[in-house]
Amino acid sequence: MKKFVLIYNPVSGKAAFKSRLDNILEDFQQRDCMLIIYRTKKDNSGLADFIREASPDGLLAAGGDGTLHEVVNILMRENIQLPVAILPSGTSNDFATYLGVDGDLEEYFNHIAAGRTRPVDLGLVGSEYFVNVASAGMVTSIAHEVDVRLKNVMGKLAYYLRGLSTLPQFHPLELAVQADGIQVFAGKAFLFVIVNSGVVGSFKNAAVAAKVDDGKLDMLIVKYCSMPEIMALTAEILAGRDISHQKNVVYLQASSFEVSAAEEIESDLDGELGPKLPLTVTTVPKAIEMYY
């Protein structure tokens, strides 16, 4: 019998996962698998010891991108080498969407029970890892200003409404960017995102060439432009179109990036507050195994 630790965030998304918990326990019992439950809290410093004591075959992370971010950082810091599955139940489930596990969970559970995994790169900023995205600028400020209660009630719509309301007041950043040690951009920009997968902010074609196992990260810089131009670009993103060749977008691939700004600004790592710029971002190739 295979054994898994199920790590679930009780407030992720619309806090609805706990209502599905019994069904998921039944699904895994039917596959001759045992689940050991860990309910996340504000301080999860004891999670590593919990995992070691349970001695599972793998981990199931039930929540959004932020939950996955915390679990992966604990595994990397504690040198725990176990495959991870995502049970998407957050407001944002971008990495699960990229892996194709946001649809038929019954089939996904079969893959988990069978042990089907793939290697996945991670990004590293200082001592903190990110699974899907590091960013700063307009996207970051919106994400951190949306009230948790509003996010749980309205989901992604809360981000869009907040973004539309703040767009006229947003001022550009003066950025300098190096990719693999070469200066590639210096100028004004609305935002930048450095991504591991092709799904960002629920948009599936945000980084069309991104792969999670190529040893590289993809960077998108949205340059400062007029209000009609940024609105037109936003419409292209919302429509799911490839924006990599747009005149106001810089699209790069590299194994490392250095990003600095003329002012003090905070970054965002997988939807969580990250360090202030400047950032040195590197790829950690095939750092973990994930069920898919």
BELGIMO-V409028 format. One record per run of one state. SS is the DSSP state (h for helix, s for strand, l for the rest). FROM is the first residue (numbers start at 1). TO is the last residue. If there is no record, write none. Layout:
ss	from	to
SS	FROM	TO
SS	FROM	TO
//
This chain:
ss	from	to
l	1	1
s	2	8
l	9	16
h	17	30
l	31	32
s	33	39
l	40	46
h	47	54
l	55	57
s	58	63
l	64	64
h	65	77
l	78	82
s	83	88
l	89	93
h	94	99
l	100	104
h	105	114
l	115	116
s	117	125
l	126	127
s	128	130
l	131	132
s	133	137
h	138	145
l	146	147
h	148	154
l	155	155
h	156	169
l	170	172
s	173	179
l	180	181
s	182	195
l	196	199
s	200	200
l	201	202
s	203	203
l	204	216
s	217	223
l	224	226
h	227	238
l	239	248
s	249	254
l	255	255
s	256	261
l	262	265
s	266	269
l	270	271
s	272	276
l	277	278
s	279	291
l	292	292
//
